[in-house]
Amino acid sequence: MKIERSLVRRTVAVAAAGATALVLAACGGADDGGSDGSAGHGGHSAAASATASPTPSASASDARGGHNAADVAFAKGMIPHHRQAVEMADLAPGRAGSPEVEKLAAEIKKAQDPEIRTLSGWLTAWGEEVPAEGAAMDHSSHGMDGMDGMDGMDGMDGMDGMMTDQEMRGLEDASGEAFDTAFLELMVKHHEGALAMAETERADGAFAPAKKMAAQIITSQSAEIERMNGLLGKG
């Protein structure tokens, strides 16, 4: 009987040890599976992140596509036009007779400088040449060399409001109230030219950001024209 009890105890011990081993193996398998699962979640997150981020090629194609000749003409015409407005605005400090005119000039420069950079970026993305810096000084040809006959710009010659060399020299030589009057009158004409260019882009352009900029120019510069006419006493 003692021998039988001893055999039973051994059998139970072996069985228990086997069960423990099976449990440990199962736990080990679960741990391994957990590690694999964790890696799987990490991979899923990485894939999701990659999907959520736009590819550089997609961004580049967005910048290049969807434009037409009117968009190119708008950018090439508005860059020298804006440059001259900034040039005029730079004359105000030290020459303007009223703080209102000096403030207006600063606001014009602040608004148009970033637009010049944006327009230049579009032309570069489209593989087009950005007008040279000197183009803004070619007042006799309105800074639009090579643009005659381009789609979207027909009939614009003489309507862009660009200052002549004589007008620019007169503004440089003026000060006080004389400067204020000349600056306001010339800038009203200049803005009216920009409005005509923007209206053409809004009607004929295809590139949505350019059409949006044109609409913003119409809104902001129309308000500035009204403001300048008020300062001239023409309200």
C-alpha positions in Angstrom: 0.0 0.0 0.0 2.8 2.4 0.8 4.3 1.6 -2.6 1.0 2.3 -4.3 0.6 5.6 -2.4 4.1 6.6 -3.5 3.4 5.8 -7.1 0.2 7.9 -6.9 2.0 10.9 -5.4 4.6 10.7 -8.2 2.0 10.5 -10.9 0.2 13.5 -9.4 3.5 15.4 -9.2 4.4 14.6 -12.8 1.0 15.6 -14.0 1.1 18.9 -12.0 4.6 19.7 -13.4 3.3 18.9 -16.9 0.3 21.2 -16.4 2.6 24.0 -15.1 4.8 23.6 -18.1 1.8 23.8 -20.4 0.6 26.9 -18.7 4.0 28.6 -18.9 4.3 27.7 -22.5 0.9 29.1 -23.2 1.8 32.3 -21.3 5.1 32.5 -23.3 3.1 32.1 -26.5 0.7 34.8 -25.4 3.7 37.1 -24.6 5.2 36.4 -28.0 1.8 37.1 -29.6 1.5 40.3 -27.6 4.8 41.4 -28.9 3.8 40.6 -32.5 0.5 42.4 -31.9 2.2 45.4 -30.5 4.5 45.6 -33.5 1.4 45.1 -35.7 -0.3 48.1 -34.1 2.8 50.2 -34.5 3.0 49.3 -38.2 -0.7 50.2 -38.6 -0.1 53.5 -37.0 2.9 54.2 -39.2 0.8 53.3 -42.3 -2.1 55.5 -41.1 0.3 58.4 -40.5 1.9 57.9 -44.0 -1.6 57.9 -45.5 -2.6 61.0 -43.7 0.4 63.0 -44.9 0.3 64.4 -48.4 3.1 63.2 -50.7 5.6 65.8 -52.0 4.7 64.8 -55.6 1.0 65.5 -54.9 1.8 68.9 -53.4 4.1 69.8 -56.3 1.5 68.8 -58.9 -1.1 70.9 -57.1 1.2 73.9 -57.4 1.9 73.3 -61.1 -1.5 72.3 -62.4 -4.8 74.0 -63.1 -3.5 77.3 -64.6 -3.9 78.9 -67.9 -2.4 81.8 -70.0 -4.5 84.4 -68.2 -3.1 83.3 -64.8 0.4 83.6 -66.1 -0.4 87.1 -67.5 -1.9 88.1 -64.2 1.1 87.1 -62.3 3.6 88.6 -64.7 1.7 91.9 -64.9 0.9 92.2 -61.2 4.4 91.7 -60.0 5.9 94.8 -61.5 2.7 96.7 -60.8 3.0 95.8 -57.1 6.7 96.6 -57.1 6.0 100.1 -58.2 3.3 100.6 -55.6 5.9 99.5 -53.0 8.4 101.9 -54.5 5.9 104.7 -54.2 5.1 103.7 -50.6 8.8 103.8 -49.7 8.9 107.5 -50.6 6.3 108.4 -47.9 8.5 108.3 -44.8 10.2 111.7 -44.6 8.1 113.2 -47.4 4.4 112.8 -46.3 2.8 115.8 -44.7 0.1 113.9 -42.9 0.3 110.8 -40.7 -2.8 109.4 -42.5 -0.9 109.3 -45.8 2.2 107.8 -44.2 0.1 105.1 -42.5 -1.7 104.3 -45.8 1.7 103.9 -47.6 2.9 101.5 -44.9 -0.3 99.4 -45.2 0.0 99.2 -49.0 3.6 98.0 -48.7 2.7 95.5 -46.0 -0.1 94.0 -48.2 1.7 93.9 -51.5 5.1 92.7 -50.6 3.8 89.2 -49.6 1.7 89.1 -52.8 4.8 89.7 -54.9 6.5 86.7 -53.3 3.4 84.5 -53.8 3.0 85.5 -57.5 6.7 84.9 -58.0 6.4 81.4 -56.5 3.5 80.5 -58.8 5.5 81.5 -61.9 8.4 79.5 -60.7 6.2 76.4 -60.1 4.7 76.8 -63.6 8.1 77.0 -65.2 7.6 80.6 -66.2 10.1 83.5 -65.9 9.6 85.9 -63.0 9.8 89.5 -64.2 13.2 91.0 -63.4 13.5 93.6 -60.6 14.2 96.3 -63.2 10.8 95.7 -64.8 9.1 97.9 -62.2 11.3 100.8 -63.3 10.4 100.5 -67.0 7.5 103.0 -66.6 7.4 104.0 -70.2 6.3 100.4 -71.2 4.2 100.0 -68.0 6.5 97.2 -66.8 4.7 94.8 -69.2 7.4 94.0 -71.7 6.5 91.0 -73.8 2.9 90.8 -72.6 1.1 92.5 -75.5 -1.4 90.1 -77.0 -1.3 87.6 -74.2 -4.6 86.0 -73.2 -6.3 87.9 -70.5 -4.3 91.1 -71.1 -5.8 92.4 -74.3 -6.7 96.1 -74.1 -4.8 96.5 -70.9 -2.0 98.8 -72.3 -2.5 102.3 -70.9 -5.0 101.0 -68.4 -2.6 99.6 -65.8 -2.1 102.9 -63.9 1.7 102.6 -63.9 3.5 105.9 -63.2 5.7 107.4 -65.9 9.4 108.4 -65.1 8.3 112.0 -65.0 5.6 111.3 -62.4 8.0 109.3 -60.3 10.6 112.1 -60.3 7.9 114.6 -59.4 6.8 112.4 -56.5 10.4 112.0 -55.3 10.9 115.8 -55.3 7.7 116.6 -53.5 7.2 116.9 -49.8 4.5 117.9 -47.3 1.0 118.6 -48.7 2.3 118.5 -52.3 3.6 115.0 -51.8 0.3 113.9 -50.1 -1.8 115.2 -53.0 0.5 113.7 -55.7 0.8 110.4 -53.9 -2.9 110.0 -53.4 -3.9 111.0 -56.9 -1.2 108.7 -58.5 -2.0 105.8 -56.2 -5.7 106.0 -56.9 -4.9 105.7 -60.6 -2.4 102.9 -59.8 -5.1 101.0 -57.8 -7.6 101.4 -60.6 -5.2 99.7 -63.0 -4.8 96.8 -60.5 -8.6 96.5 -60.2 -8.8 96.1 -64.0 -6.1 93.4 -64.0 -7.8 91.6 -61.1 -11.2 91.7 -62.8 -9.6 90.2 -65.9 -8.1 87.4 -63.9 -11.3 86.7 -62.0 -13.1 86.4 -65.3 -10.6 84.5 -67.4 -8.2 82.8 -65.0 -8.3 79.1 -64.1 -6.0 78.8 -61.1 -8.1 79.0 -58.0 -5.5 80.7 -55.7 -4.9 83.4 -58.3 -8.6 84.0 -58.7 -8.9 84.3 -54.9 -6.0 86.8 -54.8 -7.7 88.8 -57.6 -10.9 88.9 -55.5 -9.0 90.1 -52.4 -7.2 92.8 -54.5 -10.6 94.0 -55.7 -12.0 94.2 -52.2 -9.0 95.8 -50.5 -7.9 98.2 -53.1 -11.5 99.4 -53.8 -11.7 100.3 -50.1 -8.3 102.0 -50.3 -9.4 104.1 -53.3 -12.5 105.2 -51.4 -10.2 106.1 -48.4 -7.7 108.0 -50.6 -10.5 109.9 -52.3 -11.8 110.9 -48.9 -8.3 112.2 -48.0 -8.3 114.2 -51.2 -11.7 115.7 -50.3 -13.4 113.9 -53.2 -15.6 111.7 -51.0 
